[in-house]
Amino acid sequence: MITYAALSPHPPLLVPEIGGERIKDVAGSVAGMRQMARELADSCPETVIFITPHGNVFADAISALADSQLKGDFSNFGNHNQGTSCKNDKALLKNIALRAGSADISMVLLDQDTALRNQLNPRLDHGVLVPWYYLEEAGLVEVNIVPISVAFLSLLELYRFGTIIRDAADALGRRVAIVASGDMSHRLKDEGPYDYHPDGKRFDAEVKTCLEQGDVAAFLNISEELRSNAGECGYRSLVIMFGALDGRGFTPKVFSYEGPFGVGYLVAGFLPEAEGKSLLEELQQKKREEISQSRDNESIPVRWARMILENYTRYREIPPIPQEMEVLRQQRAGTFVSLKKNGQLRGCIGTTEAVYGDLAQEIARNAISAGTSDPRFPPVGAEELDDIIYSVDVLGEAEPCSREDLDPVKYGVIVSKGRRRGLLLPDLEGVDTVEEQVYIALNKAGIAPSEDYKIERFRVTRYK
């Protein structure tokens, strides 16, 4: 059973041996951490599960450290003495992983050899070590831990994973506390880690209100744009934590909130109570409705790309083109088909000019390639198809130009020298200047900025 749940910030300066004189500037957070740690310790857990955003984070899989004995220290923050060694609850971890697999949620268990072989971190990160410092101080020593890293899965998958943690604890009769490690906005001040953004304070205020009121539904409805603008790192940890509390009532308590260095630090605790309302089915139904609405509003190029990839993935067949899509046979152009899953790129393949007989064939070939042959990703599986969001870019003719003629929002760019050629589509997230656009295109082509190269630009009609 889940005995307690908590949100813990994780700046190493909260540890007195690291924070030094600066500890007085986060006195509210220190007091909040001590209150939270005492309440968690009083719930008498046998195992503490930490959900951290600073471990080995993957786009498509939850990960967890799997060695029997887990170690970590703050040497990356200038302190070589403040370390810890904890026993891993491998039985609970194995049960969680088996249940995740059965629910089609990928989970990777990393022992030290596997981690080092793949240049990953086999040690506890500060997202675990900071809250653990206060739990040890509260007397919680003879317990096992399970360190789990978040992933860039959908919020529904993360929430479902939280319910898997709960079910695994119940199946083993294990008393488990769960700590969602994460800071709030990193954009509260210009002198913070990132530039100031007004949505930073707005995000922190919304999260704080949701936690104070125990309003999980409102918390899950915080927009992706607001979360992104805020530059937060704790939201996904909290989604998993709330999933572990699904079906239980709880008493929320916000112990402290402050943001003295441009980063929001929020400490909160949640004491589980009697059986309550489950949100899982409601969230699943909402996802089904969103998918249905999205499919109803598709443009013809996007619907054709989706039909192609779905049929090819499931049956290795290319369907006949429907009558209402015959208009695609009347045009020839280069196209790019892009796939996204949970806001992350899942594949993108295209042609810079017409290669196949007509636009229908161009889209079909590139949709299959984007789903099966993008070297950056494994082939799309049938279980992913409902989560794929498609866009189709139809390219206009390229024309020679100079740097002064470029606009990264309006035009795509092609750079070339001899047989080396690099293309970048317009209006891409994170590409805001001509310099960035040309640099990326040159890098793709393997052309040095100092070389004499040709620049072309092109317009794109983007279908979503």
C-alpha positions as CSV (number, residue, x, y, z in Angstrom):
1,M,0.0,0.0,0.0
2,I,1.0,3.6,-0.5
3,T,1.6,5.1,2.9
4,Y,2.6,8.6,1.9
5,A,3.4,10.7,-1.1
6,A,5.5,13.8,-1.4
7,L,6.8,16.5,-3.7
8,S,10.4,17.4,-3.0
9,P,12.5,20.1,-4.7
10,H,16.1,19.0,-5.3
11,P,18.6,21.8,-5.5
12,P,21.8,20.6,-3.9
13,L,22.1,23.9,-2.1
14,L,19.4,22.6,0.2
15,V,22.0,20.3,1.7
16,P,23.8,22.5,4.4
17,E,27.2,21.0,3.6
18,I,26.8,22.3,0.0
19,G,24.6,25.4,0.4
20,G,26.8,27.0,3.1
21,E,25.8,30.6,3.6
22,R,23.2,30.4,0.9
23,I,21.1,28.0,3.0
24,K,19.6,31.0,4.8
25,D,18.1,32.2,1.5
26,V,16.1,28.9,1.3
27,A,15.2,28.7,5.0
28,G,11.5,28.2,4.1
29,S,12.3,25.2,1.9
30,V,14.6,23.7,4.5
31,A,11.8,23.9,7.1
32,G,9.3,22.5,4.6
33,M,11.6,19.6,3.7
34,R,12.0,18.7,7.4
35,Q,8.3,18.7,8.0
36,M,7.6,16.6,4.9
37,A,10.4,14.1,5.9
38,R,9.0,13.7,9.4
39,E,5.5,13.0,8.1
40,L,6.8,10.5,5.5
41,A,8.9,8.8,8.2
42,D,5.9,8.6,10.5
43,S,4.0,6.6,7.8
44,C,6.5,3.8,8.4
45,P,7.3,2.7,4.8
46,E,9.4,-0.3,4.1
47,T,10.4,1.1,0.7
48,V,10.7,4.7,-0.7
49,I,10.3,5.1,-4.4
50,F,11.9,8.2,-5.9
51,I,10.7,9.6,-9.2
52,T,13.5,11.7,-10.6
53,P,13.8,13.9,-13.7
54,H,17.6,13.8,-13.5
55,G,18.4,10.2,-13.9
56,N,18.7,8.3,-17.2
57,V,15.7,9.9,-19.0
58,F,14.5,8.4,-22.3
59,A,11.9,9.6,-24.8
60,D,10.1,6.2,-25.0
61,A,10.8,4.3,-21.8
62,I,10.8,4.6,-18.1
63,S,14.2,3.6,-16.6
64,A,15.3,2.5,-13.1
65,L,18.6,1.6,-11.5
66,A,18.7,-2.1,-10.8
67,D,21.8,-2.9,-8.8
68,S,21.3,-4.4,-5.4
69,Q,23.3,-1.7,-3.7
70,L,22.8,1.9,-4.9
71,K,25.3,4.6,-4.3
72,G,25.6,8.4,-5.0
73,D,27.3,11.5,-3.8
74,F,27.5,15.3,-4.5
75,S,30.9,15.3,-6.1
76,N,29.5,17.0,-9.2
77,F,28.6,19.9,-6.9
78,G,31.9,20.2,-5.2
79,N,31.3,18.0,-2.2
80,H,33.1,14.7,-2.1
81,N,32.1,13.7,1.4
82,Q,28.3,13.9,1.3
83,G,27.3,10.5,-0.2
84,T,25.1,7.6,0.6
85,S,24.6,3.9,-0.1
86,C,21.1,2.3,-0.1
87,K,19.6,-1.1,-0.7
88,N,17.5,-1.5,-3.7
89,D,14.0,-3.2,-3.4
90,K,14.7,-5.5,-6.3
91,A,11.5,-7.6,-5.7
92,L,9.3,-4.6,-6.0
93,L,11.2,-3.2,-8.9
94,K,10.9,-6.5,-10.8
95,N,7.2,-6.6,-10.1
96,I,6.7,-3.1,-11.4
97,A,8.7,-3.8,-14.6
98,L,6.7,-7.0,-15.3
99,R,3.4,-5.1,-14.9
100,A,4.7,-2.2,-17.0
101,G,5.5,-4.6,-19.8
102,S,2.1,-6.2,-19.6
103,A,0.6,-2.7,-20.0
104,D,2.7,-1.9,-23.0
105,I,4.7,0.7,-21.1
106,S,8.4,0.3,-21.9
107,M,10.7,0.1,-18.8
108,V,14.5,-0.3,-18.8
109,L,16.3,-1.7,-15.8
110,L,19.9,-0.6,-15.7
111,D,22.6,-2.3,-13.7
112,Q,26.1,-0.8,-13.5
113,D,27.6,-2.8,-16.4
114,T,24.7,-1.9,-18.8
115,A,24.7,1.7,-17.8
116,L,28.5,2.2,-18.3
117,R,28.4,0.2,-21.5
118,N,25.9,2.7,-22.9
119,Q,27.5,5.8,-21.3
120,L,24.6,6.2,-18.8
121,N,24.8,7.0,-15.1
122,P,24.7,4.0,-12.7
123,R,24.6,6.2,-9.6
124,L,21.9,8.0,-7.7
125,D,21.4,11.5,-9.0
126,H,20.7,14.7,-7.0
127,G,16.9,14.3,-7.7
128,V,17.2,11.3,-5.2
129,L,20.0,12.4,-3.0
130,V,18.6,15.8,-1.9
131,P,15.2,14.4,-0.5
132,W,17.0,11.3,0.8
133,Y,19.3,13.6,2.9
134,Y,16.2,14.9,4.7
135,L,14.7,11.5,5.1
136,E,17.8,10.2,6.7
137,E,17.9,13.2,9.0
138,A,14.3,12.3,10.0
139,G,15.5,8.8,11.0
140,L,14.4,6.9,8.0
141,V,17.5,4.7,7.6
142,E,16.5,1.0,7.6
143,V,14.4,1.1,4.4
144,N,14.9,0.1,0.8
145,I,14.6,2.5,-2.1
146,V,13.7,2.2,-5.8
147,P,15.0,5.1,-8.0
148,I,12.9,5.5,-11.2
149,S,13.5,8.1,-13.9
150,V,10.7,9.9,-15.7
151,A,10.2,9.5,-19.5
152,F,8.8,11.6,-22.3
153,L,5.7,9.4,-22.6
154,S,2.2,10.8,-22.7
155,L,0.7,12.0,-19.5
156,L,-1.8,9.2,-19.6
157,E,1.0,6.6,-19.8
158,L,2.8,8.2,-16.9
159,Y,-0.3,8.3,-14.9
160,R,-1.0,4.6,-15.7
161,F,2.6,3.8,-14.7
162,G,1.8,5.3,-11.3
163,T,-1.1,3.0,-10.9
164,I,1.2,0.1,-11.7
165,I,3.5,1.2,-8.9
166,R,0.5,1.1,-6.6
167,D,-0.7,-2.3,-7.8
168,A,2.8,-3.8,-7.5
169,A,3.1,-2.6,-3.9
170,D,-0.3,-4.0,-3.1
171,A,0.5,-7.4,-4.7
172,L,3.6,-7.7,-2.5
173,G,2.0,-6.4,0.6
174,R,4.7,-3.7,0.7
175,R,4.3,-0.4,2.6
176,V,5.6,2.1,0.1
177,A,6.1,5.9,0.2
178,I,6.6,7.7,-3.1
179,V,8.6,10.9,-3.6
180,A,8.1,13.0,-6.7
181,S,11.3,14.9,-7.1
182,G,11.2,18.1,-9.1
183,D,11.6,21.8,-9.0
184,M,8.9,24.2,-10.4
185,S,9.6,26.9,-12.9
186,H,13.2,27.8,-13.8
187,R,12.2,31.1,-15.3
188,L,11.0,33.3,-12.4
189,K,13.9,35.8,-12.8
190,D,16.4,36.8,-15.4
191,E,19.2,35.8,-13.1
192,G,17.8,32.3,-12.9
193,P,19.0,29.3,-15.0
194,Y,16.9,30.6,-17.9
195,D,15.5,33.9,-19.1
196,Y,12.5,35.3,-17.2
197,H,9.1,34.3,-18.6
198,P,5.8,35.6,-17.1
199,D,4.4,32.1,-17.4
200,G,6.9,30.9,-14.8
201,K,5.0,32.5,-11.9
202,R,1.7,31.6,-13.4
203,F,2.7,27.9,-13.7
204,D,3.9,27.8,-10.1
205,A,0.8,29.4,-8.8
206,E,-1.5,27.0,-10.7
207,V,0.5,23.9,-9.4
208,K,0.4,25.2,-5.9
209,T,-3.3,25.8,-6.0
210,C,-4.0,22.4,-7.5
211,L,-1.9,20.7,-4.8
212,E,-3.4,22.7,-2.0
213,Q,-6.9,21.7,-3.2
214,G,-6.0,18.1,-4.0
215,D,-7.4,18.8,-7.5
216,V,-5.7,16.1,-9.6
217,A,-7.9,16.7,-12.7
218,A,-7.1,20.4,-12.8
219,F,-3.4,19.6,-12.4
220,L,-3.4,17.2,-15.3
221,N,-5.1,19.8,-17.4
222,I,-2.4,22.4,-17.1
223,S,-1.5,23.2,-20.7
224,E,1.7,21.9,-22.4
225,E,2.4,25.5,-23.5
226,L,2.4,26.8,-20.0
227,R,4.6,24.0,-18.8
228,S,7.0,24.6,-21.6
229,N,7.2,28.3,-21.1
230,A,7.8,27.8,-17.4
231,G,10.8,25.6,-17.9
232,E,9.7,23.2,-15.1
233,C,11.2,19.8,-14.3
234,G,8.8,18.3,-11.7
235,Y,5.5,18.0,-13.6
236,R,6.0,14.5,-14.9
237,S,7.2,13.2,-11.5
238,L,4.0,14.5,-10.0
239,V,1.9,12.8,-12.7
240,I,3.4,9.5,-11.8
241,M,2.9,10.2,-8.1
242,F,-0.8,11.1,-8.6
243,G,-1.2,7.9,-10.6
244,A,0.1,5.9,-7.6
245,L,-2.7,7.6,-5.5
246,D,-5.4,6.9,-8.1
247,G,-8.5,5.4,-6.4
248,R,-7.6,6.8,-3.0
249,G,-8.6,9.9,-1.2
250,F,-5.8,11.9,0.4
251,T,-5.2,14.9,2.5
252,P,-2.8,17.4,0.8
253,K,-0.5,19.8,2.6
254,V,1.8,22.4,1.1
255,F,4.6,22.9,3.5
256,S,6.5,25.7,1.7
257,Y,7.0,27.6,-1.5
258,E,9.7,30.1,-2.5
259,G,11.8,31.0,-5.5
260,P,14.8,33.1,-4.3
261,F,17.2,32.2,-7.2
262,G,14.8,32.2,-10.1
263,V,13.7,28.6,-9.6
264,G,10.5,27.6,-7.7
265,Y,10.9,25.3,-4.8
266,L,7.6,23.7,-3.7
267,V,7.4,21.1,-0.8
268,A,4.2,19.2,-0.3
269,G,2.9,16.0,1.3
270,F,-0.2,13.8,0.6
271,L,-1.5,11.4,3.2
272,P,-3.6,8.6,1.7
273,E,-7.0,8.0,3.2
274,A,-10.0,5.7,2.3
275,E,-11.0,4.6,-1.1
276,G,-11.8,7.5,-3.5
277,K,-12.6,8.2,-7.1
278,S,-10.4,6.8,-9.8
279,L,-9.5,9.1,-12.7
280,L,-7.9,6.5,-14.9
281,E,-11.0,5.5,-17.0
282,E,-12.0,9.2,-17.4
283,L,-8.5,10.0,-18.7
284,Q,-8.6,7.1,-21.1
285,Q,-12.0,8.1,-22.4
286,K,-10.8,11.7,-22.9
287,K,-7.8,10.3,-24.9
288,R,-10.1,8.3,-27.1
289,E,-12.3,11.3,-27.8
290,E,-9.2,13.5,-28.6
291,I,-8.0,10.9,-31.1
292,S,-11.4,10.7,-32.7
293,Q,-11.7,14.4,-33.0
294,S,-8.2,14.7,-34.4
295,R,-9.0,12.1,-37.1
296,D,-12.2,13.8,-38.0
297,N,-10.4,17.1,-38.7
298,E,-7.5,15.8,-40.8
299,S,-6.5,17.3,-44.1
300,I,-6.4,15.1,-47.1
301,P,-2.5,14.7,-47.2
302,V,-2.4,13.9,-43.5
303,R,-5.2,11.4,-43.7
304,W,-3.5,9.7,-46.6
305,A,-0.2,9.5,-44.8
306,R,-1.9,8.0,-41.7
307,M,-3.8,5.5,-43.8
308,I,-0.6,4.4,-45.5
309,L,1.5,4.0,-42.3
310,E,-1.3,2.3,-40.4
311,N,-2.0,-0.3,-43.1
312,Y,1.7,-0.9,-43.8
313,T,2.5,-1.3,-40.1
314,R,-0.4,-3.7,-39.4
315,Y,-0.7,-5.6,-42.7
316,R,2.4,-4.7,-44.8
317,E,-0.1,-3.5,-47.4
318,I,-0.6,-0.2,-49.2
319,P,-4.3,0.6,-49.5
320,P,-6.0,1.9,-52.7
321,I,-6.4,5.6,-52.7
322,P,-10.0,6.7,-51.8
323,Q,-11.9,8.6,-54.4
324,E,-12.0,11.8,-52.3
325,M,-8.1,11.8,-52.3
326,E,-7.7,11.5,-56.1
327,V,-6.8,15.2,-56.1
328,L,-3.3,14.1,-54.8
329,R,-2.7,12.4,-58.2
330,Q,-2.9,15.8,-60.0
331,Q,0.3,17.2,-58.5
332,R,4.0,16.4,-58.3
333,A,6.2,17.8,-55.6
334,G,8.8,16.9,-53.0
335,T,7.3,16.1,-49.6
336,F,8.3,15.5,-46.0
337,V,6.2,13.4,-43.7
338,S,6.8,14.0,-40.0
339,L,5.6,11.9,-37.1
340,K,5.4,13.1,-33.5
341,K,4.5,11.1,-30.4
342,N,3.8,12.8,-27.1
343,G,5.2,16.1,-28.5
344,Q,8.5,14.4,-29.5
345,L,9.7,13.7,-33.0
346,R,9.1,10.1,-33.9
347,G,10.3,10.1,-37.5
348,C,10.8,12.4,-40.4
349,I,11.7,11.5,-44.0
350,G,11.2,13.4,-47.2
351,T,12.2,14.2,-50.7
352,T,13.4,17.7,-51.8
353,E,11.8,17.3,-55.2
354,A,9.3,15.0,-56.9
355,V,10.8,11.5,-57.2
356,Y,7.7,9.3,-57.7
357,G,4.8,9.5,-60.1
358,D,2.5,11.9,-58.2
359,L,1.9,13.5,-54.8
360,A,-0.1,10.5,-53.6
361,Q,2.9,8.2,-54.2
362,E,5.3,10.8,-52.8
363,I,3.4,11.0,-49.5
364,A,2.9,7.2,-49.4
365,R,6.6,6.4,-49.8
366,N,7.8,9.0,-47.3
367,A,5.1,8.0,-44.7
368,I,6.4,4.4,-44.8
369,S,10.0,5.6,-44.6
370,A,9.3,8.0,-41.8
371,G,7.7,5.2,-39.8
372,T,10.2,2.4,-40.6
373,S,13.5,3.8,-41.9
374,D,14.4,6.9,-40.0
375,P,17.8,5.9,-38.6
376,R,17.3,7.9,-35.4
377,F,14.3,5.7,-34.3
378,P,13.2,2.1,-34.2
379,P,10.3,1.3,-36.5
380,V,6.8,2.4,-35.4
381,G,4.9,-0.4,-33.7
382,A,1.2,-1.1,-34.1
383,E,0.6,-0.3,-30.4
384,E,1.9,3.3,-31.1
385,L,-0.3,4.2,-34.0
386,D,-3.1,5.8,-32.0
387,D,-0.5,8.2,-30.4
388,I,1.1,9.3,-33.7
389,I,0.5,12.9,-34.9
390,Y,1.2,13.5,-38.5
391,S,2.2,16.5,-40.6
392,V,2.9,16.6,-44.3
393,D,5.0,19.4,-45.9
394,V,4.7,19.9,-49.6
395,L,7.7,21.7,-50.9
396,G,7.7,24.5,-53.5
397,E,10.5,24.9,-56.1
398,A,13.9,25.9,-54.7
399,E,15.4,29.2,-55.8
400,P,19.0,30.5,-55.4
401,C,19.3,33.2,-52.7
402,S,21.7,34.8,-50.2
403,R,21.6,34.8,-46.4
404,E,19.8,38.1,-46.5
405,D,16.9,36.5,-48.4
406,L,16.3,33.9,-45.7
407,D,13.6,33.8,-43.1
408,P,13.5,30.7,-40.8
409,V,9.7,31.0,-40.3
410,K,8.8,31.6,-43.9
411,Y,11.4,29.7,-46.0
412,G,13.1,26.4,-45.8
413,V,16.8,26.3,-46.7
414,I,19.0,24.1,-48.8
415,V,22.8,24.3,-48.6
416,S,25.0,22.4,-51.0
417,K,28.6,22.0,-52.2
418,G,29.2,19.4,-54.8
419,R,27.3,16.2,-53.8
420,R,27.0,17.3,-50.2
421,R,23.5,18.7,-49.5
422,G,21.6,19.7,-46.4
423,L,18.0,20.7,-46.1
424,L,16.0,22.2,-43.2
425,L,12.3,22.8,-43.2
426,P,10.9,26.2,-42.1
427,D,9.0,27.1,-38.9
428,L,10.7,24.5,-36.7
429,E,10.5,24.8,-32.9
430,G,13.8,26.1,-31.5
431,V,15.1,27.4,-34.8
432,D,14.5,31.2,-34.5
433,T,17.3,32.8,-36.5
434,V,18.9,32.6,-40.0
435,E,22.2,31.7,-38.3
436,E,20.7,28.7,-36.5
437,Q,18.9,27.6,-39.6
438,V,22.0,27.7,-41.8
439,Y,24.3,26.2,-39.2
440,I,22.0,23.1,-38.8
441,A,21.7,22.7,-42.5
442,L,25.4,22.9,-43.0
443,N,26.0,20.4,-40.2
444,K,23.5,17.9,-41.8
445,A,25.4,18.3,-45.1
446,G,28.9,18.0,-43.5
447,I,29.9,21.3,-44.9
448,A,32.1,23.6,-42.9
449,P,30.9,27.2,-42.4
450,S,34.2,28.4,-43.9
451,E,33.6,26.6,-47.2
452,D,32.1,28.2,-50.3
453,Y,28.6,26.8,-50.5
454,K,25.4,27.4,-52.4
455,I,22.2,28.5,-50.6
456,E,18.7,28.0,-51.9
457,R,15.4,28.7,-50.3
458,F,11.9,27.2,-50.8
459,R,8.4,27.7,-49.5
460,V,6.4,24.9,-47.9
461,T,2.7,24.2,-47.6
462,R,2.3,22.4,-44.3
463,Y,-0.7,20.2,-43.6
464,K,-1.5,19.1,-40.0
